[in-house]
């Protein structure tokens, strides 16, 4: 296509002078629009990035654009927000670890559970299979907000039916509270995960499974040796989507993680810092960037899967 | 300033992570072991149940039962002790503070999808086939990787306000001052502050629209484009007669997903204004009512209303998905 484009363009030149002017103008306008949008979209981030390296007093008293007339850089904001000893300094290092501890199992468990479920829905036969699938799919409609209060009371009070305790309260303390965040994220991720992976898995050729079965393979072997390698791209897409979702999540973390340095992720801490009326501008700048580094690395290194995950995952919430 | 990092406090977390990962491996291992043990039959409930069971149990605990309970709670009083009928819904549709929330949500859900789609479309068209296309798209797409909280902080620095006599530290007010105006408290005067919050959402989401629509534009068959060009179509005619009709399905996808996302929006409002100054939206108000004011009934009613609003959009989406697959 690109190789023939110049020739086509030549034959399609507007015949009249007015046409030529209009075409050139619209080309210029188009470039201008592109540049303006690109500038609008990058300037705020760039401003914050530059600010995060400016000394505290400069940040509070002058705009980041004055940097160009008075360049002064420091790493102090990063040191302070990560490891500062005063209680208001952020101590983000601790929250960064929490984010990691929350995210890894919250990605692994939904991946495995959704893969097993999707396999059952595509390659085992039982009555009512389609209905189960439609049911799981339809659960995507339920907004997170509907599940929060009851799920929280499930953790704190257990399950009791007619006075009989079916399930005791979890009463998790300290770092064991991570379990309930993992649990919540896993539940909320399943409808999308099953849907996505099932989409991909059910399109695999049936002869493959049949051949494996004739060779005496069990479901465990088929899943491991035949299906998994083939659906790897779908798993990657869902995994990355889920990773970004969990890493950037604020709502679930606010409610299930307790809000202290013991278990709360970075988003919760940053929201706290942004919400207080205090003058912590310098810590907000570096703090925001610390929280963005890992998703940005994931974004830049796996853009292709990232896009696919986003496209596929845009139903979630 | 001393270096503060307490390794002793971090160790239990890492142990917890280890426990989590080991539990994960044990779970997967056990599942595979059980699957390998069970004899293969044409139809076997055992296998299906084993594979599906864990997911179904979690879905029941995490979504189905809570959804039903929330619906029931929405007919109960704040402490969930007595039945109040439709009082919570009556509150939602009559009280001024609740009506403000509904009005704001309406503004959000009308403006965000339109602006995101429009900007994404224009940008996708103007950078199409230019030399810098991929980097230009990446620049606009980058905010999608950032959390709403992070984006909120980025934009605080744009909207920051300082009194007139001081130097401005917010970019927007600096421009106002350069142009000879007075600095404004952008986020505090209703109803325009909602618009400034909407800009943040549009900033985050426009990249999504750009990527989806750009892919759709590249999918337009080359013959159609060439035929139109040979007929002497101007760029504008090309856009409205060829491009737009060809990418209609992708436009619908963007509009629909943006509407759903916007309805459930919580983080931006919470980080930037906390819902003060008349900026609250349904999801944020639901959080405040249920978790801060102890009004579980009102919170539940708002959540149910959200569910009612989202359902038709998702149904529409499912149907168009199915049509595309059949086509």
Interface residues (C-beta under 8 A of the other chain):
Chain A: X1 X2 X5 X8 X9 X11 X12 X14 X15 X19 X22 X23 X26 X30 X31 X33 X34 X37 X38 X40 X41 X42 X43 X44 X45 X47 X48 X51 X59 X60 X61 X62 X63 X64 X65 X66 X79 X80 X83 X84 X85 X89 X91 X93 X94 X97 X98 X100 X101 X104 X105 X108 X109 X112 X113 X114 X116 X117 X119 X120 X121 X124 X125 X126 X129 X132 X136 X137 X139 X140 X141 X142 X143 X144 X145 X146 X147 X148 X149 X150 X151 X154 X174 X175 X176 X178 X179 X182 X183 X184 X186 X187 X188 X190 X191 X194 X213 X216 X217 X218 X219 X220 X221 X223 X224 X244 X247 X248 X249 X250 X251 X254 X255 X261 X262 X263 X267 X270 X271 X274 X275 X281 X284 X285 X287 X288 X291 X292 X295 X296 X298 X299 X303 X306 X307 X310 X311 X314 X315 X317
Chain B: X1 X2 X3 X4 X5 X6 X9 X10 X12 X13 X14 X15 X16 X17 X20 X21 X23 X24 X27 X28 X31 X32 X33 X34 X35 X36 X38 X40 X42 X43 X44 X45 X47 X48 X51 X52 X54 X55 X56 X58 X59 X61 X62 X63 X64 X65 X66 X67 X69 X70 X71 X73 X119 X122 X123 X125 X126 X127 X129 X130 X136 X138 X139 X140 X142 X143 X144 X145 X146 X147 X148 X149 X150 X152 X153 X154 X155 X156 X157 X158 X166 X167 X168 X169 X170 X171 X174 X203 X206 X207 X208 X211 X212 X222 X226 X229 X230 X232 X234 X235 X236 X253 X257 X260 X261 X263 X264 X266 X267 X270 X271 X272 X274 X283 X286 X287 X290 X291 X296 X299 X300 X302 X303 X304 X306 X307 X310 X311 X314 X315 X317 X318
